[in-house]
Amino acid sequence: MGACNPSYAYRSLEADLDVGLLLPCNVIVYETDDKRAYIAAINPVSALEIIQSQELRNIAEEVSEKLERVVGRLGRDVKAS
């Protein structure tokens, strides 16, 4: 599923329009064979390394921190239930 935050997407496009080729930020969620939830998100820092821009790297690092927190929280919530 696409999970881009519109304000981060806008900031990224302002920094470099070519980043539009790499949006949306992808997240996958599925149930494993052992009936557990699997949640993963692409690391935006890695995805945006193709475009050499410090401004984009800064934005990607912000987004990466947020995604890590969200996926971490979801993982804890899933394990707790």
FENLINTA-V414633 format. One record per helix or strand of 3 or more residues. SS is the DSSP state (helix for helix, strand for strand). FROM is the first residue (numbers start at 1). LEN is the number of residues. Records with the same first field share a line. If there is no record, write none. Layout:
BEGIN
SS = FROM-LEN / FROM-LEN
END
This chain:
BEGIN
helix = 6-10 / 17-6 / 44-7 / 54-27
strand = 26-6 / 37-5
END
